[in-house]
Amino acid sequence: MTEKKEIFIAAILNYLTIALGVIISFFYTPYCLSQLGDKMYGVRAFSLSLVSFLGLLSSAFSGAFLKYRAKLIKEKGPNGESLNNGIFLVIMSFLALIALVVGVAISIIVGFIPLSEYTDSEKFIIQILIIISTFNILIAFPIGVFEMYINANRKFIFVKTISLFTTIVTPLVSTLILYLCGPNDNNVIWISIVVPCVTLAYFPVTLSFALKKLHFKSTFNRSSETKGFIKEITFFSIFVLLSTVFSEFIRQANIMVLGFEHPDDVAVYSLSSTLMVYLTSLGAATIMGLYPKLYQLDSQEQYSQVNDLFIKSVEVSSLVVFLIVGGFIAAGRPFIAAWLGDTYNVSNKNEFKLDWIYQIGCILFCAQLFPLTSLLSIEIIKNRNKHIFQAVALGAMLIVMFGLSIPICNYFGPIGGAWAFFGLMVLCYGVALPIFNLKVLHLSISKYYLIFGEMLLISGVSVGIALFLDFIISPYIGVYYWLMFLIDGSIFVVVYCLGCLIFKRKIIKSIFGSIFNKKLEVTDNGEKHE
């Protein structure tokens, strides 16, 4: 199979995984919520928020693996690759040990914190869930080395197939457990055990593929040169690691704060946050194909073409992101009612929580408008070794986020926390990042704001029309929420697409022309030919 075909199939599998993840979640989440109840669902989300950052330790080193693999192969030939594998096995083993110690420490500390909103049994369940999550992270570290090696050898289909497997199997097995056991507080433990079990299930397959198919080899010595490489890799990765961990803490800050004082509100915020995760996944997938071209142009110092690529990424991502965000604002209320209404009715919960989920979802979605339309500039920052600034900036954001979240969540609940998150995202990604992009990266920020403003206007008008017609139509439809969702969504999509065809025809023609016609190809030096 050619590399081009491999990449194409892998991309299809990636989008399929995202789509299936969303579809499965639509059915699994309400059932899980009804079986666990608000409190236990919130306990699970709270427990995961305390240790989720540990799972990001390995991802920070994935870029370093590719960089130093190429460097060592260039310097030492085939032996360089086996040395790189050995070095990263040692690094990942050390990180696994750190994750184990930190995870166990967090579990013990939780046992001593006076959590007045939880019973002793609920506190014990939180501690067990933290240990289970830590164990899953622990076994994921050695697997990560083999996955990075497989990726480096450009066997993307295998990696995406494994991802598709876990996306399907994990919720299906969890659903079976919930069905067989019935409503029970201990179910939250059993479905959490499913995750490491699935990880252990595909580990032998990954290991066999790397060893037998790709002939994975590793060597390691304690020479001063090897120690120098480890120090260099660690220094290169540490700021990427800090940026990744800080970003996760910022995203989880409100859940962590609510979990200590308002556990019943954690489920509400967590459901809205889950929807935001799907938005970020789709937004990131929209421009992932531009990254290889970015690395090529940036390494050749073709900065004008890098700027053109940045503007293209803004145009492409804006079309998708504003479609999803606007669509949720226009049709999210009947969607939430149809998706979770039966669950809350069965559980005799207050109906206003459905409105909370919708309102928080709207705020969180809007908070991602600037970050998701600036993704390529963040990648440029990393590629130009400006990630120290990124780590410092995210560290400052984290301090501000917790400083806002603690008092605001306590006084105004989850909606107040969502507004704090929104304000911070707008200030940092809508003001500070564009200034940095202009002054340091020399990107065209005036065009960025122009495109953003155009798409905001198109999406805003589309939302306004859809909500106005919803106000007129909804009294005649009543509680047929799925029908109302389809009507509101269709109105928004039609108006939005018409607006894009009128005002954004050039970029739409460019996208679909490149997909279907493929008349123009870009050579390595950036020139176009027929």
N, C-alpha and C positions, 0 to 999 in steps of 0.2 A: 504494500500500500504506500502510495506517495505521501510525503509529509503534508502537502497541501490538502489532500483528502483526509488525512488523519486529523488535522486541525479543524476542518469543516465538520466532520462527524462529531468531534469532541465538543465543538461549539453547540451543535444541535442537542447533544446529550446534556450540556450545561443548562441550556434554556428549558429542556424537558424536565430536568431535576427541579429547577426553580418553580416551573408551572405545577408539577405534581406536588411539590412541597406546599404550595398555596392551596391547591385543591384538597389535598388530604387534610390539611389543617382546618379547612372550613367544616369538615365533618368530624374530625377527631377532637378539636378543641371544645365544642359545646358538650360532647359526650363526656369528655374527661372532666369538665367543669361540673356537670350534673352528678357524676359519680363521686368526685372528691369533695365537692362543696367549695364555697368561696374561701373559707378559712384554710383548708388544706391546699387548695390551688395556690393561694397566696403564700403559704409556708414553703411550697416547692419553689416558687419564683424568688422568694426572699433568700432561700438557701443557695440557689444557683448564683444570685447576684453577689454573694459573699466570696465565691471562689472562681467565678467565670474568668477573671483576669489571668488565672494560672494557666488556662488553656491557650492563652495567646503567647506564652513564652516561646513556643516552638515556631510560630508563624513569623516572629521577628527575625529568625535566623534563616528563613527560606531564601531570601534574596542574597544573603551572604553565601549560602551554599553554592548557588549558581555562579556568583562572582569569583569565589576562590577556587571553585572547580576549574573554571577556564584558566585562571592564573597558574594553578599548579600543573595542569596538563601542559600548558605552554612552557613551563620551566623544567618539568621532570618527565614529560611524556606520559605513557600509560600508568607508570608508577605514581604519578601525581594524583590521578583520580582515586586510586585506592587509598592514598594518604589522606586525601580530602574526606573520603568516606569514614576512615578511622578517626580523624579529628572530630568530625561531627557526631559520631557515635559516642565519643567521650564527652563532648559538650552536652549532648542531649541526655546522657545518663546523669550528668551532674545537675542539669536543670530538673530532671525527674526527681532527684533526691531533694532538691530545694522545694519543689512543688509538694512533695510528700510531707516534709517538715512543716511548711507553711499551712497546708491544708489541715493537718492534725492539730496544729497550734490554734487555728481559727475555730475548729470544732471544740477544743477544750475551753477556749476563751468564752465562746457562746454559752457554755454550761455555767459559767460564773457571773455572766452579765444578768442583772435583775430585769428580765423581760416580763413586766407585769401583765401584759396583754396575752401572754401564753400560759397554758397549763404546763406542769412538769412533763407530761407525756409529749406535748407538742414541742417543747424545747429539746427533748430527747430525739424526736423525729428529725428536727432541724440538724442536730449533731450527726445523726446517721446519714442524712442526705449529703451533708458536706463531705463525709468520709467516702461515700459512694462516688461522688463527683470527683474527688481527689484521686481515687483509684483509677477512674476512667482516664483522667488526665495523665496519670503515671504511665499507663500502658500505651498511651497515644504517642509519647515521646520517642521511643525506639522505632515505632511504626513510621513516625514522621521522617526519619532519615531515609528509609526505603522508598517512601512516597516522593521525597524530594529527588532521589536518584532516578526514579521512574520518570518524573517530570523532566528532569535534566536530559534524559534520553528521548524526550518528546513522544512518549507513549501516552498521549493524553486520553485516548479512548479508554484505556484500562482505569485510569484515575477517575474519570467521570462516571464510568460504569459502577465502580465501588461507591461513589457518592450517591448515585441513583439507587443502589441497593439499600444503603442505610436510610435514605429518605423514605423508602417504601416500607421496609421491614420493621423499623423501630416503632412507628405509630400503630402498625397492624398488630404486632405482638402485644403492645401496651393495651390496645383496645380489647384483645382477647382476654387478657388478665383482668381488666376492669369488668368485663362481662361475666366471667366465671366467678369472680370473688364478690361481685355486688358492691353496693356502697359500704365503704370501710376506710377508716383513717389510715390503716396500714398499707392500703393500695398505693399510696404515694411512694412508699419505699419500694414496692415490687416493680412499679413501672420505671423507677429510677435505676433499678438494677438491670433493666433491659438494655440500657445504653452501653455499659461496659461489656455486656454479653455479646452484643452485635459487633462491637469493636474486636473482641477476641475471636469472633467467628470469621471475620475477613482478614485477620492478621496472618494466618498461615498462607492464605491465597496471595496476599501481597508479598510476603517473604519468599514464597516459591517462585513467583513471577520475577522478582528482582534477582534471585540467586541463579535460577535455571535458564530463564529466558534472556536476561540481560547480563548474566555473569558478574553479579555484584561481588566485589572483593574489597577488603579493607586491611590496611596496615597502620601501625602506630608505633612510634618510638619516642623516647623522652629526650631527644636531642634538643639543643638550644634553638635550632632552626624551627622545629615543630612547636616548641613553646612560644616562639616569636609569632608563628602563624596563629596560634590560639589567642594570644593577646591582641593581635591585629583584628581577628574576626570578632572578638568580644567587644573591642572598642567601636568597630564599625556597626555592630548590631545593637549596642546598648541603648543608643538614642532612638533607634527604630523601635526597640522593645519598649522604652519608656513612652514613646508616642502612642503605641498600640494599647498599652495598659491604661494610660491616662484617658484615651478615647473611650475605652470600655467602662472605666469608672464614671466618666461624665454621663454616659448613656444609662448606667445603672444607678446613678446617685439617688434619684427620687424613689426608686424601688427599695433601696437600702434604708433610706430615712423613714419611709412609710412602714417598712417592715418592723422597725423597732417600736414605733408608737401607734401606728394605725394599721394593723395586719389585715383588717377586713377590706381596706382600700387597695391593698397590693394587687389583688386579683383584677380589679377594675383597671388600674394603671398598666398592669402586665399585659392584659388583652390588647389594649391600645398600642403598647410598645411592640407587641408581636407583629401587628399590622405594619408598623413602621419598619421593622426588620425586613419584611418582604419588599417594601418600597426601596430600601437601600440596596438590596440584592439585585433588583431589576435595574435600578439606576446604574450600579457598577457594571452589570453585564452589558449595558448599552454601549459603553465605549471601551470595553476590554480589548477589542480588536485593534485599537489605535496605539496600545502600549508598545508593541514591537517597533512600529514606525517611529514613535517618540524616541526610544532608546537609540535608534539608528541615526536620526537627524541630530539629536542632542550630542551624541558622541562625535559627530562630524562638525559640530559647532555651526550648524546651519540654523541660526537662531530665528531668522525671519520666517523660515518654513515651520519651525517649532511654534511660533506665534500663530501662523495660519492653521496649524493642526489644533492648537488650543481653541481657537475660535470655532473651528469645525466641531470639536467635542462639545462646546457649549451649545451650539445650534442643535446637534443631534440629541444630546441628553435633555435639553430643555423641552423638546417635542414630547419625549416620553414622560419625563418627570411631571411636567405641568398637566399632561393628560391624566396621569394617575392621581395626583393630588387634587386637581379640580374635580375629577370623577368621584373621588371619595367625598369631597365636600358636598357635591350635588346629589349624590345617591347613597351616601354612607348611612344616613339615618334609617331609611327603610331596610338597608342591607343588615345593619346591626340588629334591628328588631326581628328580621327574618332569621338571622343567623343564631342569635342567642335568646330570643324572646321566649321560646318554649322552655329552654333550660331554666331561666329565671322564674317562669311561671310555675314550673314543676317544683322548684326549690322554694317557692313562696317568697322570693326576694322582691325588694322594692323596684318598681319599674323605672324610677328615676336613674338607676344605675346604668341602664341602656343609654340614656341621654349623656351620662357622664362619659361612657366609653366613646360615644360619637364625638363629643366635644373635645375630649383629650386627644382622640385620634386626629381630629382636624388640626389642633395646635401642633402636635408632634409631626404631622405630615408637612405642614407649612414650615416648620423649623428646619426641615431637610432640603428646602428649595435651594438655598445658597450652597451648602456643602456638596450636594449631588450634581450641581452644575459647574462645580470648580474642581472636580476630581482629577482632571489631567494636570492642573497646576500643582496639586499636592504631589503627584507622581514626579513632576519636574523638580520640585523641591528636594525630594529624595535622591533623584538621579544626579543632581548637582551638589550633593553632599551638604545640603542646607538643613539636614534633619535635626541638627542640634537646636537651631532656632525653633523648629516645629515642636520638639520635645519640651523646650522651655515654655513656649506659648501654650501648649496643651496643659502643662503643669500649672500654669497660672489660671487657665480656664477651670481646671479641676478644683482648685482652692476656692475660686469665686462661686462655682456651681454648688459645692457643699455649703459655703457660707450663705448662699441664697436659699438652698433647698431646705435646710434644717428649720429655720424660722417660718418660711412660707408654707411648707408642707404641714407643719404643726398647726398653723392658724387657718390656712385656706384649703388644706387637703390636696388631693391629687391634681385637681385642676390648677391650683396655684403653682404646684411644682412644675406642671407642664408649661405654664406661662414663663416661669423662670428659665426653663430650658430653651424655650423659643427666643427669649430676649438675648440670652447668651450666644446662641447660634447666629442670630442676625448681626450682633455686634462683632463677633469674631470672624465669621465667614462672609458676612455681607459688607463689612467695613474694613476690618484690620487685614484680612487676607488679600483683598483686592489692592490695598495700598502696598503691601509687601510684593505682590506680583508685579505691580507697576514699577516700584523703585528698585527692586533687587533682580527680579526675573525679566523685567522689561517686556511684559506682556501687554497687549492692548486691552486695557480695562474699560475704556470708553465704549468699545464695541461690545464687551461683556455686559455692561449695564444696559446698553441699547437693546441687545437681544433679550435679556432678562425682562426688561420693561415691556417689550412687545409681547412676549409670551404671557406675562402677567396680565396684560390687558385682554388678550384673546381668551385666556382661561377664565379671567374674572367675569367678562361679559357672558361667556358660556354658562358659568355657574349661576350668574344672576338670572338668566333666562330660564334655566332648568328649575331653580328654586321658586321662581314666580309661577311657572306652570304647575309645579308641585302643589303650591298653595291653592291653586284653583281646582286641580284634579283630585287631590288626595281625599277630600270629604266624600267623594262619590265611590272611592275604592275601599275605604275603611281599613280593615286589618289584613288585606291581601298584600302583605309587605313585599313578597317576591315580585309580584306584578308591578307594584309601585317602584321598586328598585330598577326593574327592567325599563320602565317608562322614563324615569328620571335619568338613568344612565344613557339611554338611547338619545334623549333630547340633548344632553350635554355633549355626547360624542359627535352627533351630527353637526351641532353649532360649532364645536371646537374644530372639527375637520374642515368645515367650510371656511372658518377664520384662517386656518393654516394654509389652505389652498389659495386664499386670496392674498395673504400677507407674507407667507413663507414658501411660496411656490418654488423658488430657486433651490433651497436646501432639500425640499422634498423630492424635486426632480433629480437632484444630485444623488440622493440616497437610493432611490429606486432605480435610477439609471445605472449606478454602479453594481446593484444587486442583479438586475435582470439582463441588462445589455452588455455590461462589462466591455464597453468599447474603449475605455481609457484605462491604461495601466500605468502605474508609477514606477519608474526605474529606480535603482539604488541611489542615483545622484539627484533624484527629485524631479527629473524631466518627465513630461507626458508624451505618449505616442499612441497612435492608433493601433 
